[in-house]
Amino acid sequence: MSLRELEMLLGSLPPDRLRPEDLGALAAGWPDALDVKALAARTPFSDQGYTRTLLHRTAGWEVLLVGWLPRQRTAAHGHGESFGVTCVLEGTLTEVEYRLGPGGQVVKSERRRHGPGSVFREQPHTIHRVEHAGRVRAVSLHLYAPPLRRMKLYDGTTGTSQPRRSGRREPKISVSVR
């Protein structure tokens, strides 16, 4: 699927709401159907951290391209009320999943590697960190419904979680990552 065809497909989706099963069905065709070279060419990269490029957003969902350089990673985070699917287009990403332990602490539970063509899903209750441990750049395509409005970040050093909205971060409750 060319970049133009992807844009047309996104423009044809219902603007107000995508269900989790709609996300899964759409992403199932991504690995083989996408023009990876065109998407990668549209992806910016930065030495300051991974980049997020908005491709399309409606009131009900959004699609982003993410550019990763070696050793870049997200903080441990949850996606608020959003469901998501991520397709790795280039490179390899590692997803570290966490679970809530006794007393509300966040504990590492599973580590998975995702190579080109891999698709992984996020639920509103998912807590994870995504990192790029490869030697060359990586590119991933993300679809969230509804759009990411509020995320909870988990800090392993201070033991706090912070809701994030439009770049603002305010301490909320105390948790720790182990």
N, C-alpha and C positions, 0 to 999 in steps of 0.2 A: 504494500500500500504506500503510495507516494505521500509526501508531506501534504500536498493539496488534497488528496483523498482522505487523509486523516482529518484534516480541518473540516472537510465536508461532512464526514461521519460525525464528528463532534458537534457540528452545527445542526445536525438532524436529531440529536438526542433530546429528550424532554428537558427543558430548562429548569424545571422546578424540583425534580426529584429523581434520583436513581436509587433503586433498591440494591442491597448487597448482592443479590443473585444477578442483577443486571451488570454490576461491576465485574463479577467473576466471568460472566459470559463474554463481555467485551474484551477483557484481558486475555481470555483463553486463546483468542485468535491473534493477539499481538505479536508474539515472538516470530512467527513465520511471515506475518503479513506486513510488517512495518518496513519502511525504507530506513534502515538503521543509519546508513551513511549520511542521508539528508538530515536526520534528527541530530546526529552527532555533530554535523557541521554547524548546526544552529545553536549548539550548546556552548555557553561561555565557561571559562575556568578561571579560578583565582588562587593565588598563593595564600590568600587570607582565610580561606575556608571554602567548603563546598558551595556551589551556586545553585539557585533555584530560578528557573525561567518559566513564567506563566505562559502556557499556550492557549488556554481557553478557560473562562470562568463564567458560570451562570449562578443564579441564586441557589441552585441545588447541587452543584458539583464543580470541580476544577481539575485541570490536567496540567502537570508541571514536568519540565525536563530538569534533571539534576546533574550537574557536572562535578566529578570527584577527581582530585589529584591524590597521589599516594599519601597515605597516613591521615587523610581527612576523615572525620566522623561526626555524627550527630551526638548530642547529649542523650542520655537515657531519657525517654519521653513516652507519653501516652498521647493519643490523638483526639482527646475530648469526645465529642459525639460522632466523630467521623469514622466511616468505614473506608478502607483504602486497598488498592492493589498497586504493586510495584513490579515493573518489568525491567530486568537488567538488559541493556542494549549492548554495552561494551564493557569489558573488564570483569572483575569479580568483586562482589560485595559480601561482607559477612554481617549477618544479623545476630545480635546477642539479645535473646529474649529474657525477660525478668518476670518473676511472679511475686505477688504479695505474700510475705511470710507472716509469722506470728507477730502481733503488735503493729501490723501495718508496714513493717520494713520491707524493702524491695531487695530480692535476692536473685542472682543470676540462675536461670534454669536451663537454658538451651542455647547452643551456638550452631548456626547453619551457614554454609557457604552457598552463594547464588552466583552462577556464571551466566554468560550471555544466553539469552532466551528464557532464563528462569523467571518465574512469576511467584511473588509471595503476597500474602494478604494481611491486612491489619483490621482488627475489630476495635470498637471503642474501648474495650477493656485491655487491649494489647499494650504492654509496656516493653519497649525495645530500644536498642541502639543500633545504628547502621554504620559500618565503617568500611573503608577501602584500604586493604592491606597489600594491594598489588603494586607493581613497579611502574605501570603506565596508567594513563587516565582511565576513568570509568564513566559511563553515562547510564542513567536510569530514567524511566518514564513513570510518573505517579498519577493516579486518578483517585480523588477523594470525594466522597459524598456524605454529608454536605461538605462544602469547602472548609478547610482548616481555619476555624475562627479562634479556637482556644486549645492550647496544648498544655500539658503539665510536664515540666522538666524536672528530672530527678538529679540531685547533686550528691555524688558519693563522698565528697570531701566534707561538706558541711551537714549532710543528712537532711537537707530541706527539699521540698518540692516547690516549684514555682509555676503558677499558671501563666501562660504567655498569650497575649493578644496584641496584635499590631506592634510587636517589638517591645512592649512594656512587660516588665517582670516584677512581680510583687510576691514576697514570701507568703505562703499560705499555711501549710502544715509541715510538721517535721517527719521526714522519712529518711532512710539511708539505703544506699546501694552497696551490696557486698559482692 
